[in-house]
């Protein structure tokens, strides 16, 4: 009997060490946003479901895009997919194969100045001054201005110094509510798909497959609805006005 117990212990030890040897620790950059802690919990659960672990850096959005482009990390999150696929080849990173959820981006304008959303989408023929997240400048078919201080941007919009701001609903609304500005109008700009960004050439590779495996396994766990289902629900456009 003791012999069988010893054999079982040896086998369990070997399997445990085999697991440790096969598991990897991935470097992840997460953008510093209002929902950053939720994003970290989401990525951690996906990677752990695949049998691996991760270390995290929380960085400003433009810096997070830089470190994945520079191949200093394996994964960056979140990134929104540029709708114009012809621009994808010029990016210095790849999008992962999986799509996590959609997120509405909002055009914020001053109530005292009419801005035609459809005209803006057609290339901004009126040459309006529009600010946005610096990492999203490639999204548009006109020259937007990168904003490194969203509170300052909203104050400029309120005073009439600029014509509009395009930001994700969660980021823009959090800033708008904090400043309690009442002369700002909101309208849906576009619903972007959020995913991971990977090192250039990594789409379809080991890291990409690991993320796909992790999220498929997570779907059978209550954590999926708690972490990702909640994001899907909270990511719906909320048509409110200040």
Buried (B, 14 or more C-beta within 10 A) or exposed (E): EEEEEEEEEEEEEEEEEEEEEEEBEBBBBBBEBEBBEBBBBBBBBBBBBBBBEBEBBBBBBBBBBBBBBEBEBBBBBBBBBBEEEEEBEEBEBBBBBBEBBBBBBBBBBBEEEEBEEEEBBEEBEEEBBBBBBBBBEEBBEBEBEBBEEBEEBBBBBBEEEBBBBBBBBBBBBBBBEEBEBEBBBBEBBBBBBBBBBBBEEBBEEEBBBBBBBBBBBBEEEEBBEEBBBBBEEBBEBEEEEB
